[in-house]
Every structure is written in C-alpha cells, then in structure tokens.
Amino acid sequence: MKGLKAEDRVASSLRRAGASVQQSPGSRGSADVIGNWDSGKEWMTQVKYSGVGKPAGLSSREERNLVSRAEKNNATPVLAQVTPDKIEYTSAKTGRKLKP
C-alpha cells in the first residue's frame, strides 16, 4: 500500500468518524484529504505513509503551506501518519495527538 491507498484509508477513517470527505485529485496541494463535520469542525490533512517504521513527518515547506491554508479556512492542519497497523493524527500546528 502506498500513498493513494493510505489517503483512501484516512478518508474512510474520517467518514467513520462522521465527516464528509474530499480527496485532493492526484495529491496536489497542501492537503490530501479534507474532512468536514456537521459541528463545523474541518480538518485539512496531509497523509504520510510508511510500510516499515514510523512515517516521515512534514517538510518545513509542507508544514508552512498546510498551516497557512488551514488558517485561511479556519480549519485544523493535520498530519496523518499511516502504517499497515494504524493511523495516527497529529496537529501540524501544535504537535498534539488528535482523534477524529
């Protein structure tokens, strides 16, 4: 499983948590997956995958772009680190662990 399948897993996870989900076509832009909840909460999520060990984090450029875009949209910038076993969500702004 590589990037696109990891993005599909994140999208499914957010849907199960009650979000409506949009995926970025071809992984273009700062957010791969955007989740919106009825409460008004929005996550702009960048997905990183690794089949072995912990997935990479965001480059400083990716982090800047994601945080900036999320702030403009009043959304939470999220890093989703995907492994074969789990998905770990972290705020790209504060580093806090998140649950959808």
C-alpha positions as CSV (number, residue, x, y, z in Angstrom):
1,M,0.0,0.0,0.0
2,K,1.4,3.3,-1.0
3,G,0.3,7.0,-0.9
4,L,-3.1,6.8,-2.6
5,K,-4.3,3.7,-0.6
6,A,-3.1,5.5,2.6
7,E,-5.2,8.5,1.6
8,D,-8.2,6.2,1.0
9,R,-7.7,4.7,4.5
10,V,-7.6,8.2,6.0
11,A,-10.7,9.2,4.1
12,S,-12.5,6.1,5.3
13,S,-11.4,6.7,8.9
14,L,-12.8,10.3,8.8
15,R,-16.0,9.1,7.2
16,R,-16.5,6.5,10.0
17,A,-16.0,9.4,12.5
18,G,-18.9,11.3,10.8
19,A,-17.1,13.6,8.4
20,S,-17.9,14.3,4.8
21,V,-14.6,13.9,3.0
22,Q,-13.0,15.4,-0.1
23,Q,-9.7,13.9,-1.5
24,S,-7.3,16.0,-3.5
25,P,-7.0,14.7,-7.0
26,G,-3.5,13.4,-7.7
27,S,-2.3,14.5,-4.2
28,R,-1.9,18.1,-5.4
29,G,-1.9,20.9,-2.9
30,S,-1.2,21.2,0.7
31,A,-4.0,18.9,1.9
32,D,-4.5,15.4,0.6
33,V,-7.8,14.8,2.5
34,I,-10.3,17.4,3.8
35,G,-12.9,16.3,6.4
36,N,-15.9,18.4,7.5
37,W,-18.2,17.6,10.4
38,D,-21.7,18.9,11.0
39,S,-20.4,20.7,14.1
40,G,-18.4,23.0,11.8
41,K,-15.0,21.3,12.5
42,E,-12.8,21.0,9.5
43,W,-9.5,19.1,9.1
44,M,-7.1,19.7,6.3
45,T,-5.0,16.6,6.3
46,Q,-1.6,15.8,4.8
47,V,-1.1,12.0,4.6
48,K,2.3,10.3,5.1
49,Y,2.7,6.5,4.7
50,S,5.4,4.0,5.7
51,G,5.3,0.3,5.4
52,V,8.2,0.0,7.8
53,G,8.7,2.1,10.9
54,K,7.2,5.5,11.6
55,P,6.2,7.5,8.5
56,A,8.1,10.7,7.8
57,G,6.8,14.0,9.1
58,L,6.1,17.1,7.1
59,S,8.9,19.0,5.5
60,S,9.1,22.6,6.8
61,R,7.7,23.8,3.4
62,E,4.8,21.3,3.6
63,E,4.1,22.3,7.2
64,R,4.1,26.0,6.4
65,N,1.8,25.6,3.4
66,L,-0.7,23.3,5.3
67,V,-0.8,25.6,8.4
68,S,-1.3,28.7,6.3
69,R,-4.0,27.2,4.1
70,A,-5.8,25.8,7.2
71,E,-5.7,29.2,9.0
72,K,-7.2,30.9,5.9
73,N,-10.0,28.4,6.0
74,N,-10.5,28.3,9.8
75,A,-9.6,24.6,9.8
76,T,-7.2,22.4,11.8
77,P,-4.0,21.4,9.9
78,V,-3.5,17.7,10.5
79,L,-0.7,15.2,9.8
80,A,-1.9,11.7,9.3
81,Q,0.9,9.1,9.7
82,V,-0.3,5.8,8.3
83,T,1.3,2.4,8.8
84,P,-0.1,-1.0,7.9
85,D,-1.4,-1.3,11.5
86,K,-2.8,2.2,12.3
87,I,-3.4,5.8,11.6
88,E,-2.0,8.5,13.9
89,Y,-3.4,12.0,13.7
90,T,-1.4,15.0,14.9
91,S,-1.9,18.7,14.8
92,A,0.6,20.2,12.3
93,K,0.4,23.4,14.3
94,T,0.9,22.2,17.9
95,G,2.0,18.6,17.7
96,R,-0.9,17.5,19.8
97,K,-2.3,14.0,19.1
98,L,-5.8,14.2,17.7
99,K,-8.8,11.9,17.4
100,P,-11.3,12.4,14.6
